[in-house]
Amino acid sequence: MADYDYDVGPEGEEDFYPDFYPDNYALSDDDKLSPWNEQEGLPPMSLYQLYYSCIYPTISDGLNHIFKAVAWCVVYRITTQTVKIPQQFSHIVSIVCGSMVMYHFFGHHLFYMLAQGVIAYLSLVASSSGSKKVNGWMCMLICISFLLICELFIVDAVHWHMIRAAQMLVAMRAISIGFQLDENVLPNLPKPLPYFGYLYNVGTVSFGPWIPYKDYLNIETHNHCLGRCVVNILKTFVLSLLFLTVSACFTLWLIPSGSSKWFLAYRDAMSFRTSHYFVSYLSELTSLAAGIDTSQTGRWSVTVTRPWHVELPRSLVEVVIHWNVPMHTWLKTYVFRVARPYGTFFAILGTYGLSALLHGLNFQLAAVLLSLGFYTYTEHAIRQKLASVFSACIQARKCGSNCGHQWKESHWAVRICNFCFSLLAMFHLAYLGLMFDSSKLQEEGYSWLHAIKKWKWLNFSSHWIIVSTFAFNYLI
């Protein structure tokens, strides 16, 4: 079998990272429309009825939360970016506004987020005083230990499920500072005010995304092109509400419960994915409203997800890249590249294992992440080998313009082949995404029996296909 090369694609990016993570803000059954098409004798609901019974109340409830989050982002932006104020005061405003948003969404449970930030900072202080560069690994160990202790012994399952995504984001920010200290990207450990201002910045504290520390420090130095910023804010606002209504209303309306099991699997997976897109665009909205620009070009944009690459994927490799772009970057930079000197296998196992731990002790999630790791490995290996054998542009990532293949992307046979691989990726997505339905169990996390039951319902067909593909890869 060909070597498993992580430097794939024209940009040479490592593209096998477990950012296919479940959305902790996914909608529950109480938030979704009632399954009227399950009731015998009742005709399908009209679009007019759907609007008043689901779309309107869903958008109204969503706007209530969105406006409160955006309002504090605007307060932060006006206070820190329209007038000249001391930088230390800017960090204080960031912490205060972020705490208000945390309190709105999480209530008194924001204490756990604050405690994690303090404990992580103390670990960085202790590790940075030594001669060895172990800040990143030490902070990672402390943060994961804190998350596991809270999940197992302190916080009840329902409330932990509610806050764990935000807790994970706090851990990711603190860990990234540790590794930046090890790599001399940061010459010294940040002072407490900028450190906590970064961890609890109002634009990223509840929904993300993860941003580098330098992007937080550069918030006030960007060119304030308000026109472009307002346009992007409106775009992300509309898209977030669109995906909210698709997840909560349209998926159940378009695919009734009496459909075949594969249509139902696609429906549940689609509902989960669109719920993730809603939160992703909401995180873009709050980031832009707070004055964050990660485009590096002054175009006032923050990219968290690219739904078109997930819904119509060239491969599963592209899915894990575009599902959550900032988390993909974080895992690539601070986990895989750091662990790669110890061996590729260890780096793969460590990256997927760490992602699962950051998301909590969840068999369902671990099963999906490990499956996805095996899927992407197999997909990459077989397509790389077929591309070499047939000298065709059929790799998991799109070839560059100067690739050495004889048959390019525009050739009809190559198009057909890549289209078939895309259909296969969509099939696997429906199978894996079925795990994350919106049953009552979602409020406290799913058990291993739930996961096995879901896949057994589909006869473990996707796993059988990928195992057969893996075996075929060894035979050719």
Secondary structure, 3 states (H helix, E strand, C coil): CCCCCCEECCCCEECCCCCCCCCCCCCCHHHCCCCHHHCCCCCCCCHHHHHHHHHHHHHHHHHHHHHHHHHHHHHHHHHHHCCCCCHHHHHHHHHHHHHHHHHHHHHHHHHHHHHHHHHHHHHHHHHHCCCCCCHHHHHHHHHHHHHHHHHHHHCCHHHHHHHHHHHHHHHHHHHHHHHHHHCCCCCCCCCHHHHHHHHCCCCCCCCCCCCCHHHHHCHHHCCCCHHHHHHHHHHHHHHHHHHHHHHHHHHHHHCCCCCCHHHHHHHHHHHHHHHHHHHHHHHHHHHHHCCCCCCCCCCCCCCCCCHHHHHCCCCHHHHHHHCCHHHHHHHHHHHHHHHHHHCHHHHHHHHHHHHHHHHCCCHHHHHHHHHHHHHHHHHHHHHHHHHHHHCECCCCCCCCCCCCCCECCCCHHHHHHHHHHHHHHHHHHHHHHCCCCCCHHHHCCCCHHHHHHHHHHCCCHHHHHHHHHHHHHHHC
